[in-house]
């Protein structure tokens, strides 16, 4: 067992837009890029879903 196992681990702070990036390591920057890319994918999927729902609703009301 290592000497410092009982010390609490530093919690990663969530990314904030406009945050000072100079204090982050290369690994931390890479991790945040991955997180943000995943979030962009999630947002694009939701946008597409809402567009599909809107198109279906518009088609339904055009028939009537």
PDB file with one MODEL, atoms N, CA, C and O in Angstrom:
MODEL        1
ATOM      1  N   UNK A   1       0.823  -1.181   0.000  1.00  0.00           N
ATOM      2  CA  UNK A   1       0.000   0.000   0.000  1.00  0.00           C
ATOM      3  C   UNK A   1       0.870   1.249   0.000  1.00  0.00           C
ATOM      4  O   UNK A   1       1.889   1.310   0.688  1.00  0.00           O
ATOM      5  N   UNK A   2       0.459   2.233  -0.773  1.00  0.00           N
ATOM      6  CA  UNK A   2       1.215   3.478  -0.827  1.00  0.00           C
ATOM      7  C   UNK A   2       0.958   4.309   0.420  1.00  0.00           C
ATOM      8  O   UNK A   2      -0.045   4.126   1.110  1.00  0.00           O
ATOM      9  N   UNK A   3       1.852   5.197   0.692  1.00  0.00           N
ATOM     10  CA  UNK A   3       1.760   6.032   1.890  1.00  0.00           C
ATOM     11  C   UNK A   3       0.553   6.966   1.835  1.00  0.00           C
ATOM     12  O   UNK A   3      -0.055   7.242   2.870  1.00  0.00           O
ATOM     13  N   UNK A   4       0.201   7.450   0.665  1.00  0.00           N
ATOM     14  CA  UNK A   4      -0.825   8.486   0.556  1.00  0.00           C
ATOM     15  C   UNK A   4      -2.178   7.957   0.087  1.00  0.00           C
ATOM     16  O   UNK A   4      -2.980   8.737  -0.426  1.00  0.00           O
ATOM     17  N   UNK A   5      -2.460   6.677   0.239  1.00  0.00           N
ATOM     18  CA  UNK A   5      -3.733   6.105  -0.201  1.00  0.00           C
ATOM     19  C   UNK A   5      -4.936   6.685   0.524  1.00  0.00           C
ATOM     20  O   UNK A   5      -6.033   6.720  -0.033  1.00  0.00           O
ATOM     21  N   UNK A   6      -4.749   7.140   1.755  1.00  0.00           N
ATOM     22  CA  UNK A   6      -5.892   7.633   2.527  1.00  0.00           C
ATOM     23  C   UNK A   6      -6.215   9.104   2.247  1.00  0.00           C
ATOM     24  O   UNK A   6      -7.199   9.624   2.771  1.00  0.00           O
ATOM     25  N   UNK A   7      -5.418   9.766   1.446  1.00  0.00           N
ATOM     26  CA  UNK A   7      -5.697  11.156   1.121  1.00  0.00           C
ATOM     27  C   UNK A   7      -6.822  11.241   0.102  1.00  0.00           C
ATOM     28  O   UNK A   7      -6.873  10.452  -0.841  1.00  0.00           O
ATOM     29  N   UNK A   8      -7.717  12.189   0.290  1.00  0.00           N
ATOM     30  CA  UNK A   8      -8.818  12.326  -0.681  1.00  0.00           C
ATOM     31  C   UNK A   8      -8.283  12.748  -2.041  1.00  0.00           C
ATOM     32  O   UNK A   8      -7.343  13.537  -2.140  1.00  0.00           O
ATOM     33  N   UNK A   9      -8.900  12.205  -3.089  1.00  0.00           N
ATOM     34  CA  UNK A   9      -8.485  12.552  -4.442  1.00  0.00           C
ATOM     35  C   UNK A   9      -9.121  13.876  -4.831  1.00  0.00           C
ATOM     36  O   UNK A   9     -10.238  14.193  -4.420  1.00  0.00           O
ATOM     37  N   UNK A  10      -8.394  14.637  -5.627  1.00  0.00           N
ATOM     38  CA  UNK A  10      -8.889  15.911  -6.098  1.00  0.00           C
ATOM     39  C   UNK A  10     -10.029  15.675  -7.078  1.00  0.00           C
ATOM     40  O   UNK A  10      -9.874  14.922  -8.039  1.00  0.00           O
ATOM     41  N   UNK A  11     -11.165  16.308  -6.844  1.00  0.00           N
ATOM     42  CA  UNK A  11     -12.298  16.182  -7.752  1.00  0.00           C
ATOM     43  C   UNK A  11     -12.042  17.022  -8.996  1.00  0.00           C
ATOM     44  O   UNK A  11     -11.587  18.163  -8.915  1.00  0.00           O
ATOM     45  N   UNK A  12     -12.341  16.437 -10.137  1.00  0.00           N
ATOM     46  CA  UNK A  12     -12.205  17.189 -11.383  1.00  0.00           C
ATOM     47  C   UNK A  12     -13.336  18.207 -11.448  1.00  0.00           C
ATOM     48  O   UNK A  12     -14.506  17.877 -11.255  1.00  0.00           O
ATOM     49  N   UNK A  13     -12.963  19.440 -11.721  1.00  0.00           N
ATOM     50  CA  UNK A  13     -13.982  20.477 -11.851  1.00  0.00           C
ATOM     51  C   UNK A  13     -14.625  20.350 -13.218  1.00  0.00           C
ATOM     52  O   UNK A  13     -13.944  20.050 -14.199  1.00  0.00           O
ATOM     53  N   UNK A  14     -15.918  20.575 -13.294  1.00  0.00           N
ATOM     54  CA  UNK A  14     -16.570  20.512 -14.605  1.00  0.00           C
ATOM     55  C   UNK A  14     -16.056  21.630 -15.499  1.00  0.00           C
ATOM     56  O   UNK A  14     -15.595  22.666 -15.021  1.00  0.00           O
ATOM     57  N   UNK A  15     -16.142  21.405 -16.781  1.00  0.00           N
ATOM     58  CA  UNK A  15     -15.676  22.422 -17.720  1.00  0.00           C
ATOM     59  C   UNK A  15     -16.651  23.584 -17.734  1.00  0.00           C
ATOM     60  O   UNK A  15     -17.867  23.398 -17.732  1.00  0.00           O
ATOM     61  N   UNK A  16     -16.102  24.767 -17.747  1.00  0.00           N
ATOM     62  CA  UNK A  16     -16.909  25.979 -17.841  1.00  0.00           C
ATOM     63  C   UNK A  16     -16.465  26.750 -19.072  1.00  0.00           C
ATOM     64  O   UNK A  16     -15.268  26.889 -19.323  1.00  0.00           O
ATOM     65  N   UNK A  17     -17.415  27.247 -19.832  1.00  0.00           N
ATOM     66  CA  UNK A  17     -17.093  28.042 -21.012  1.00  0.00           C
ATOM     67  C   UNK A  17     -16.327  29.287 -20.572  1.00  0.00           C
ATOM     68  O   UNK A  17     -16.746  29.984 -19.648  1.00  0.00           O
ATOM     69  N   UNK A  18     -15.216  29.562 -21.228  1.00  0.00           N
ATOM     70  CA  UNK A  18     -14.407  30.726 -20.904  1.00  0.00           C
ATOM     71  C   UNK A  18     -13.416  30.500 -19.770  1.00  0.00           C
ATOM     72  O   UNK A  18     -12.710  31.426 -19.370  1.00  0.00           O
ATOM     73  N   UNK A  19     -13.360  29.299 -19.257  1.00  0.00           N
ATOM     74  CA  UNK A  19     -12.483  28.971 -18.139  1.00  0.00           C
ATOM     75  C   UNK A  19     -11.012  29.120 -18.541  1.00  0.00           C
ATOM     76  O   UNK A  19     -10.663  28.877 -19.696  1.00  0.00           O
ATOM     77  N   UNK A  20     -10.154  29.516 -17.604  1.00  0.00           N
ATOM     78  CA  UNK A  20      -8.716  29.613 -17.847  1.00  0.00           C
ATOM     79  C   UNK A  20      -8.173  28.203 -18.037  1.00  0.00           C
ATOM     80  O   UNK A  20      -8.241  27.378 -17.127  1.00  0.00           O
ATOM     81  N   UNK A  21      -7.638  27.934 -19.207  1.00  0.00           N
ATOM     82  CA  UNK A  21      -7.157  26.596 -19.538  1.00  0.00           C
ATOM     83  C   UNK A  21      -5.670  26.423 -19.267  1.00  0.00           C
ATOM     84  O   UNK A  21      -5.150  25.314 -19.389  1.00  0.00           O
ATOM     85  N   UNK A  22      -4.986  27.482 -18.906  1.00  0.00           N
ATOM     86  CA  UNK A  22      -3.540  27.426 -18.743  1.00  0.00           C
ATOM     87  C   UNK A  22      -3.099  26.518 -17.590  1.00  0.00           C
ATOM     88  O   UNK A  22      -1.962  26.048 -17.570  1.00  0.00           O
ATOM     89  N   UNK A  23      -3.980  26.276 -16.651  1.00  0.00           N
ATOM     90  CA  UNK A  23      -3.616  25.445 -15.498  1.00  0.00           C
ATOM     91  C   UNK A  23      -3.892  23.963 -15.715  1.00  0.00           C
ATOM     92  O   UNK A  23      -3.571  23.147 -14.852  1.00  0.00           O
ATOM     93  N   UNK A  24      -4.483  23.599 -16.854  1.00  0.00           N
ATOM     94  CA  UNK A  24      -4.818  22.207 -17.129  1.00  0.00           C
ATOM     95  C   UNK A  24      -3.669  21.504 -17.838  1.00  0.00           C
ATOM     96  O   UNK A  24      -2.970  22.099 -18.658  1.00  0.00           O
ATOM     97  N   UNK A  25      -3.485  20.226 -17.511  1.00  0.00           N
ATOM     98  CA  UNK A  25      -2.455  19.426 -18.167  1.00  0.00           C
ATOM     99  C   UNK A  25      -2.950  18.977 -19.544  1.00  0.00           C
ATOM    100  O   UNK A  25      -4.124  19.136 -19.876  1.00  0.00           O
ATOM    101  N   UNK A  26      -2.043  18.420 -20.330  1.00  0.00           N
ATOM    102  CA  UNK A  26      -2.399  17.910 -21.651  1.00  0.00           C
ATOM    103  C   UNK A  26      -3.455  16.815 -21.518  1.00  0.00           C
ATOM    104  O   UNK A  26      -4.402  16.770 -22.303  1.00  0.00           O
ATOM    105  N   UNK A  27      -3.300  15.935 -20.535  1.00  0.00           N
ATOM    106  CA  UNK A  27      -4.283  14.867 -20.317  1.00  0.00           C
ATOM    107  C   UNK A  27      -5.652  15.432 -19.948  1.00  0.00           C
ATOM    108  O   UNK A  27      -6.677  14.956 -20.436  1.00  0.00           O
ATOM    109  N   UNK A  28      -5.665  16.444 -19.092  1.00  0.00           N
ATOM    110  CA  UNK A  28      -6.930  17.064 -18.700  1.00  0.00           C
ATOM    111  C   UNK A  28      -7.596  17.747 -19.886  1.00  0.00           C
ATOM    112  O   UNK A  28      -8.815  17.675 -20.043  1.00  0.00           O
ATOM    113  N   UNK A  29      -6.799  18.409 -20.720  1.00  0.00           N
ATOM    114  CA  UNK A  29      -7.354  19.050 -21.909  1.00  0.00           C
ATOM    115  C   UNK A  29      -7.939  18.009 -22.860  1.00  0.00           C
ATOM    116  O   UNK A  29      -9.030  18.197 -23.397  1.00  0.00           O
ATOM    117  N   UNK A  30      -7.214  16.914 -23.067  1.00  0.00           N
ATOM    118  CA  UNK A  30      -7.702  15.843 -23.944  1.00  0.00           C
ATOM    119  C   UNK A  30      -8.991  15.230 -23.410  1.00  0.00           C
ATOM    120  O   UNK A  30      -9.916  14.944 -24.170  1.00  0.00           O
ATOM    121  N   UNK A  31      -9.041  15.034 -22.109  1.00  0.00           N
ATOM    122  CA  UNK A  31     -10.249  14.481 -21.480  1.00  0.00           C
ATOM    123  C   UNK A  31     -11.439  15.425 -21.682  1.00  0.00           C
ATOM    124  O   UNK A  31     -12.537  14.978 -22.013  1.00  0.00           O
ATOM    125  N   UNK A  32     -11.226  16.699 -21.486  1.00  0.00           N
ATOM    126  CA  UNK A  32     -12.318  17.668 -21.659  1.00  0.00           C
ATOM    127  C   UNK A  32     -12.772  17.761 -23.101  1.00  0.00           C
ATOM    128  O   UNK A  32     -13.963  17.925 -23.368  1.00  0.00           O
ATOM    129  N   UNK A  33     -11.831  17.656 -24.040  1.00  0.00           N
ATOM    130  CA  UNK A  33     -12.208  17.649 -25.455  1.00  0.00           C
ATOM    131  C   UNK A  33     -13.120  16.460 -25.732  1.00  0.00           C
ATOM    132  O   UNK A  33     -14.124  16.602 -26.431  1.00  0.00           O
ATOM    133  N   UNK A  34     -12.784  15.296 -25.195  1.00  0.00           N
ATOM    134  CA  UNK A  34     -13.623  14.115 -25.366  1.00  0.00           C
ATOM    135  C   UNK A  34     -15.006  14.301 -24.771  1.00  0.00           C
ATOM    136  O   UNK A  34     -16.011  13.930 -25.379  1.00  0.00           O
ATOM    137  N   UNK A  35     -15.051  14.872 -23.589  1.00  0.00           N
ATOM    138  CA  UNK A  35     -16.332  15.125 -22.925  1.00  0.00           C
ATOM    139  C   UNK A  35     -17.179  16.089 -23.751  1.00  0.00           C
ATOM    140  O   UNK A  35     -18.378  15.875 -23.931  1.00  0.00           O
ATOM    141  N   UNK A  36     -16.549  17.146 -24.248  1.00  0.00           N
ATOM    142  CA  UNK A  36     -17.286  18.139 -25.031  1.00  0.00           C
ATOM    143  C   UNK A  36     -17.746  17.567 -26.373  1.00  0.00           C
ATOM    144  O   UNK A  36     -18.840  17.891 -26.836  1.00  0.00           O
ATOM    145  N   UNK A  37     -16.924  16.717 -27.005  1.00  0.00           N
ATOM    146  CA  UNK A  37     -17.341  16.081 -28.257  1.00  0.00           C
ATOM    147  C   UNK A  37     -18.541  15.168 -28.024  1.00  0.00           C
ATOM    148  O   UNK A  37     -19.466  15.126 -28.835  1.00  0.00           O
ATOM    149  N   UNK A  38     -18.518  14.441 -26.913  1.00  0.00           N
ATOM    150  CA  UNK A  38     -19.653  13.576 -26.577  1.00  0.00           C
ATOM    151  C   UNK A  38     -20.904  14.413 -26.333  1.00  0.00           C
ATOM    152  O   UNK A  38     -22.001  14.028 -26.737  1.00  0.00           O
ATOM    153  N   UNK A  39     -20.741  15.543 -25.682  1.00  0.00           N
ATOM    154  CA  UNK A  39     -21.881  16.425 -25.411  1.00  0.00           C
ATOM    155  C   UNK A  39     -22.422  17.021 -26.708  1.00  0.00           C
ATOM    156  O   UNK A  39     -23.636  17.144 -26.874  1.00  0.00           O
ATOM    157  N   UNK A  40     -21.535  17.389 -27.624  1.00  0.00           N
ATOM    158  CA  UNK A  40     -21.977  17.900 -28.924  1.00  0.00           C
ATOM    159  C   UNK A  40     -22.780  16.831 -29.650  1.00  0.00           C
ATOM    160  O   UNK A  40     -23.821  17.130 -30.235  1.00  0.00           O
ATOM    161  N   UNK A  41     -22.310  15.596 -29.621  1.00  0.00           N
ATOM    162  CA  UNK A  41     -23.052  14.492 -30.245  1.00  0.00           C
ATOM    163  C   UNK A  41     -24.431  14.321 -29.631  1.00  0.00           C
ATOM    164  O   UNK A  41     -25.412  14.099 -30.341  1.00  0.00           O
ATOM    165  N   UNK A  42     -24.502  14.424 -28.322  1.00  0.00           N
ATOM    166  CA  UNK A  42     -25.785  14.301 -27.617  1.00  0.00           C
ATOM    167  C   UNK A  42     -26.723  15.438 -28.008  1.00  0.00           C
ATOM    168  O   UNK A  42     -27.913  15.215 -28.229  1.00  0.00           O
ATOM    169  N   UNK A  43     -26.192  16.651 -28.092  1.00  0.00           N
ATOM    170  CA  UNK A  43     -27.005  17.811 -28.477  1.00  0.00           C
ATOM    171  C   UNK A  43     -27.492  17.691 -29.922  1.00  0.00           C
ATOM    172  O   UNK A  43     -28.642  18.011 -30.222  1.00  0.00           O
ATOM    173  N   UNK A  44     -26.615  17.232 -30.812  1.00  0.00           N
ATOM    174  CA  UNK A  44     -27.014  17.064 -32.212  1.00  0.00           C
ATOM    175  C   UNK A  44     -28.089  15.995 -32.365  1.00  0.00           C
ATOM    176  O   UNK A  44     -29.004  16.145 -33.175  1.00  0.00           O
ATOM    177  N   UNK A  45     -27.983  14.916 -31.592  1.00  0.00           N
ATOM    178  CA  UNK A  45     -28.997  13.865 -31.639  1.00  0.00           C
ATOM    179  C   UNK A  45     -30.345  14.393 -31.158  1.00  0.00           C
ATOM    180  O   UNK A  45     -31.380  14.070 -31.741  1.00  0.00           O
ATOM    181  N   UNK A  46     -30.341  15.191 -30.112  1.00  0.00           N
ATOM    182  CA  UNK A  46     -31.586  15.776 -29.592  1.00  0.00           C
ATOM    183  C   UNK A  46     -32.180  16.749 -30.601  1.00  0.00           C
ATOM    184  O   UNK A  46     -33.395  16.781 -30.796  1.00  0.00           O
ATOM    185  N   UNK A  47     -31.329  17.538 -31.238  1.00  0.00           N
ATOM    186  CA  UNK A  47     -31.783  18.478 -32.255  1.00  0.00           C
ATOM    187  C   UNK A  47     -32.433  17.735 -33.423  1.00  0.00           C
ATOM    188  O   UNK A  47     -33.483  18.137 -33.925  1.00  0.00           O
ATOM    189  N   UNK A  48     -31.800  16.659 -33.840  1.00  0.00           N
ATOM    190  CA  UNK A  48     -32.344  15.849 -34.931  1.00  0.00           C
ATOM    191  C   UNK A  48     -33.684  15.237 -34.525  1.00  0.00           C
ATOM    192  O   UNK A  48     -34.629  15.215 -35.315  1.00  0.00           O
ATOM    193  N   UNK A  49     -33.759  14.744 -33.298  1.00  0.00           N
ATOM    194  CA  UNK A  49     -34.990  14.150 -32.788  1.00  0.00           C
ATOM    195  C   UNK A  49     -36.127  15.174 -32.780  1.00  0.00           C
ATOM    196  O   UNK A  49     -37.252  14.875 -33.179  1.00  0.00           O
ATOM    197  N   UNK A  50     -35.817  16.368 -32.325  1.00  0.00           N
ATOM    198  CA  UNK A  50     -36.843  17.408 -32.280  1.00  0.00           C
ATOM    199  C   UNK A  50     -37.268  17.820 -33.685  1.00  0.00           C
ATOM    200  O   UNK A  50     -38.439  18.117 -33.919  1.00  0.00           O
ATOM    201  N   UNK A  51     -36.321  17.839 -34.620  1.00  0.00           N
ATOM    202  CA  UNK A  51     -36.647  18.159 -36.003  1.00  0.00           C
ATOM    203  C   UNK A  51     -37.561  17.110 -36.615  1.00  0.00           C
ATOM    204  O   UNK A  51     -38.484  17.448 -37.355  1.00  0.00           O
ATOM    205  N   UNK A  52     -37.314  15.838 -36.312  1.00  0.00           N
ATOM    206  CA  UNK A  52     -38.152  14.749 -36.807  1.00  0.00           C
ATOM    207  C   UNK A  52     -39.557  14.852 -36.229  1.00  0.00           C
ATOM    208  O   UNK A  52     -40.540  14.662 -36.944  1.00  0.00           O
ATOM    209  N   UNK A  53     -39.653  15.150 -34.942  1.00  0.00           N
ATOM    210  CA  UNK A  53     -40.954  15.300 -34.288  1.00  0.00           C
ATOM    211  C   UNK A  53     -41.719  16.481 -34.883  1.00  0.00           C
ATOM    212  O   UNK A  53     -42.925  16.398 -35.118  1.00  0.00           O
ATOM    213  N   UNK A  54     -41.005  17.574 -35.121  1.00  0.00           N
ATOM    214  CA  UNK A  54     -41.646  18.764 -35.701  1.00  0.00           C
ATOM    215  C   UNK A  54     -42.154  18.456 -37.104  1.00  0.00           C
ATOM    216  O   UNK A  54     -43.266  18.849 -37.458  1.00  0.00           O
ATOM    217  N   UNK A  55     -41.359  17.764 -37.900  1.00  0.00           N
ATOM    218  CA  UNK A  55     -41.766  17.410 -39.260  1.00  0.00           C
ATOM    219  C   UNK A  55     -42.999  16.517 -39.248  1.00  0.00           C
ATOM    220  O   UNK A  55     -43.902  16.689 -40.067  1.00  0.00           O
ATOM    221  N   UNK A  56     -43.040  15.567 -38.326  1.00  0.00           N
ATOM    222  CA  UNK A  56     -44.191  14.672 -38.223  1.00  0.00           C
ATOM    223  C   UNK A  56     -45.444  15.452 -37.831  1.00  0.00           C
ATOM    224  O   UNK A  56     -46.527  15.206 -38.362  1.00  0.00           O
ATOM    225  N   UNK A  57     -45.293  16.387 -36.908  1.00  0.00           N
ATOM    226  CA  UNK A  57     -46.441  17.195 -36.477  1.00  0.00           C
ATOM    227  C   UNK A  57     -46.932  18.082 -37.625  1.00  0.00           C
ATOM    228  O   UNK A  57     -48.137  18.216 -37.838  1.00  0.00           O
ATOM    229  N   UNK A  58     -46.013  18.675 -38.351  1.00  0.00           N
ATOM    230  CA  UNK A  58     -46.402  19.527 -39.477  1.00  0.00           C
ATOM    231  C   UNK A  58     -47.121  18.703 -40.549  1.00  0.00           C
ATOM    232  O   UNK A  58     -48.102  19.161 -41.134  1.00  0.00           O
ATOM    233  N   UNK A  59     -46.633  17.499 -40.801  1.00  0.00           N
ATOM    234  CA  UNK A  59     -47.277  16.635 -41.794  1.00  0.00           C
ATOM    235  C   UNK A  59     -48.669  16.242 -41.349  1.00  0.00           C
ATOM    236  O   UNK A  59     -49.580  16.164 -42.173  1.00  0.00           O
ATOM    237  N   UNK A  60     -48.853  15.995 -40.077  1.00  0.00           N
ATOM    238  CA  UNK A  60     -50.145  15.614 -39.540  1.00  0.00           C
ATOM    239  C   UNK A  60     -51.163  16.743 -39.711  1.00  0.00           C
ATOM    240  O   UNK A  60     -52.303  16.506 -40.109  1.00  0.00           O
ATOM    241  N   UNK A  61     -50.742  17.965 -39.408  1.00  0.00           N
ATOM    242  CA  UNK A  61     -51.675  19.096 -39.493  1.00  0.00           C
ATOM    243  C   UNK A  61     -51.922  19.547 -40.923  1.00  0.00           C
ATOM    244  O   UNK A  61     -52.949  20.168 -41.198  1.00  0.00           O
ATOM    245  N   UNK A  62     -51.014  19.254 -41.832  1.00  0.00           N
ATOM    246  CA  UNK A  62     -51.245  19.594 -43.242  1.00  0.00           C
ATOM    247  C   UNK A  62     -52.316  18.695 -43.857  1.00  0.00           C
ATOM    248  O   UNK A  62     -53.022  19.113 -44.775  1.00  0.00           O
ATOM    249  N   UNK A  63     -52.441  17.477 -43.363  1.00  0.00           N
ATOM    250  CA  UNK A  63     -53.425  16.530 -43.899  1.00  0.00           C
ATOM    251  C   UNK A  63     -54.842  16.960 -43.587  1.00  0.00           C
ATOM    252  O   UNK A  63     -55.750  16.793 -44.402  1.00  0.00           O
ATOM    253  N   UNK A  64     -55.026  17.517 -42.395  1.00  0.00           N
ATOM    254  CA  UNK A  64     -56.359  17.833 -41.899  1.00  0.00           C
ATOM    255  C   UNK A  64     -56.977  18.957 -42.595  1.00  0.00           C
ATOM    256  O   UNK A  64     -58.105  19.334 -42.278  1.00  0.00           O
TER     257      UNK A  64
ENDMDL
END
